[in-house]
């Protein structure tokens, strides 16, 4: 199957999944911090996050990845050499994960902010009035409901992020796309390998949709849906 290159492509798939999962963790951290800043009383924090989300969502992921991989590495080494240190080479894996996580942190910021705003303020005010601490309100009221409201947007961001991992092959990471490209060049059968990669990405996104749909149903238990007549 696939001219004997299937095991190599599967190994590349594991790298792609590692990039996706680690990028998701970074994106969630940026998203939660960004959402908190946007909803804070600090005007400076809101301005900084507004600039971050506006710029990041307006620049292609590929351009950002190349800037981080080449420009970021050049800047890092300039600072290190000025301080008397040795040259540092940023691994393609690290550059890819940081870039994708940083980019999708902007989208997660808006997702989490919208989810928090969807929670009625009266619930949090009522919880505080009966003696709950702000930490208890966060744990028992805000976070569970935020997750329910955020899951649709989170799912969409995750699906796009999975596909965006294909970009890391541009900076030389030995992922699934990179290996498929090498196999296609060696066998001169590009259609076979790129169709296989497309099918694998489709399978991953399909499974993700099914799993996250179950999570959404789990967090929506006891919630009555509005009926429109």
Residue, then its C-alpha position, 0 to 999 in steps of 0.5 A: x500500500x502506498x508503495x511501501x511508504x505508509x509506515x513513514x506517513x504514519x510516523x509523520x502523522x504522529x508528529x502532526x498530532x503532537x504539533x496540534x495538541x501542544x499548539x492547542x494547549x498554548x492557544x487555550x492559555x493565550x485565549x483564557x488570558x486574552x479573554x480575561x484581559x478583554x473583560x477586565x477593567x484595565x484599559x491598557x490590557x484591553x488595548x494590548x489584547x485588541x491589537x493582538x487579536x486584530x493583527x493576528x487574525x489579519x495576517x496569514x498563518x504561513x507568513x507568521x510561521x516564516x517570520x517566527x522561524x527566520x525572524x524570531x531566530x535572527x532576533x534571538x541570536x542577535x540578543x544572545x550574541x550581544x550578551x556574549x552567548x553562543x548561536x542558538x538554533x530554534x527547532x522547526x518543531x518548536x517554531x511550528x508549535x509556538x506559531x500555531x499556538x500564538x495564532x490560534x490564541x487570538x481566535x480562542x480569545x474571542x471564543x472564550x470572551x463570547x462564552x463568558x459574556x453569554x453567561x447571565x450576570x445575575x447568576x454570578x451576582x446571586x452567587x456572590x450575594x449568598x456568600x460564595x467567594x469569587x473562586x467558588x463562583x469561577x469554579x461552580x458557575x462561570x467555568x462550567x457554563x463557559x465550557x458549554x458556550x465555548x464548545x462550538x467555537x472551540x470545535x471550529x478552531x480545533x478543526x482549522x488548527x489540525x489542518x494548519x499543522x500542514x504548514x509546518x512542512x514549509x519550515x522543514x519539520x518532518x511531519x505527515x505532509x513532508x513525508x508525503x511530499x518526499x514519497x511523491x517525489x520518489x515515486x512520481x505518484x503525487x496523487x496517491x500520497x496527497x489523497x491519502x493525506x487528505x483522507x487521514x485529515x478528514x478522518x481526524x476531523x470527523x472523529x474530532x467532531x463526533x467526540x466534541x459533539x458528545x462533550x457538548x451534549x454532556x455539558x448541555x444536560x438539563x439545559x432547555x433549548x429555546x423553541x421558535x414557533 
